[in-house]
Amino acid sequence: MRKPLVAALFALVIAGAGVVPAVAAPAPAPAEQASTAQAPHAQPALRAVDFAGTVALSNCSGSVIRMPNSEDDDPALVLSNGHCLETGFPEPGEVIVDQSSTRSFSLLNSAGTKVATLRASKVAYSTMTDTDVTIYQLTRTYAQIKSSYGISALTLSDTHPVAGTAIKVVSGYWKRIYSCNIDGFVYRLKEGGWTWKDSVRYTSACNTIGGTSGSPVIDTSTGKVVAVNNTGNEDGETCTENNPCEVDTSGNVTIHQGINYAEETYQIVPCFGLDNKLDLSRTGCTLPKP
């Protein structure tokens, strides 16, 4: 997985991992304004994607998210990676629900400037099995965040992403936006003891680094979150930590050094119901259960 930054930097000393050195984060890049000009073949207009609604964790990136049917008075949620969980990586097969947490998040505006500190009330859901997600419930509602800071949550798409889609990976930690396309989907992505299903493979332009873990992957035509950034093959090794391998339906293994990946998020939507409460027994919910 794309290591949380503190762990990643420490690993440079003990294992020579190929992540960025311990330097100050670069100055925030101006929010990228996507062109709305129509091409001759009437391609869909692109949405401007910026940092509004993203968050920086102590060692990762994330975003304030809502389901398509979330209400303004629902407690807000933050999405990041399972491997960004403050209590350590969930073990293969482990699923964590309703775990107490007081973790804090730096909320960013469109320019990447911190405007508030948000705080978790609990870990609603976390796992590194089949997918790599942690979802925190916050102490504030969407309406309270909007009223106080003028920031709206990002909406999760409820449909499977499409190959070729233009995307942006928005890192709240580094205040950096990566632009590329969905290159395709991986039947199984294996890294160390963990296996993820139906992962998103980026084209090479999204050269994400340590600290971008948990960044929302945004479809530039809809402005919705379609995946969460989580890993990349750094050293060309096969199926080792920080060097995921692709496994097809026949069991054939391939690697793509320098290529990065994300985990789809549409399957999260059916698992949250009234008042943004997690219910893993809801119709259509396929997330792993404890």
Disulfide bonds with the S-S distance in Angstrom:
Cys60-Cys84 2.10
Cys180-Cys206 2.09
Cys239-Cys245 1.96
Cys271-Cys285 2.00
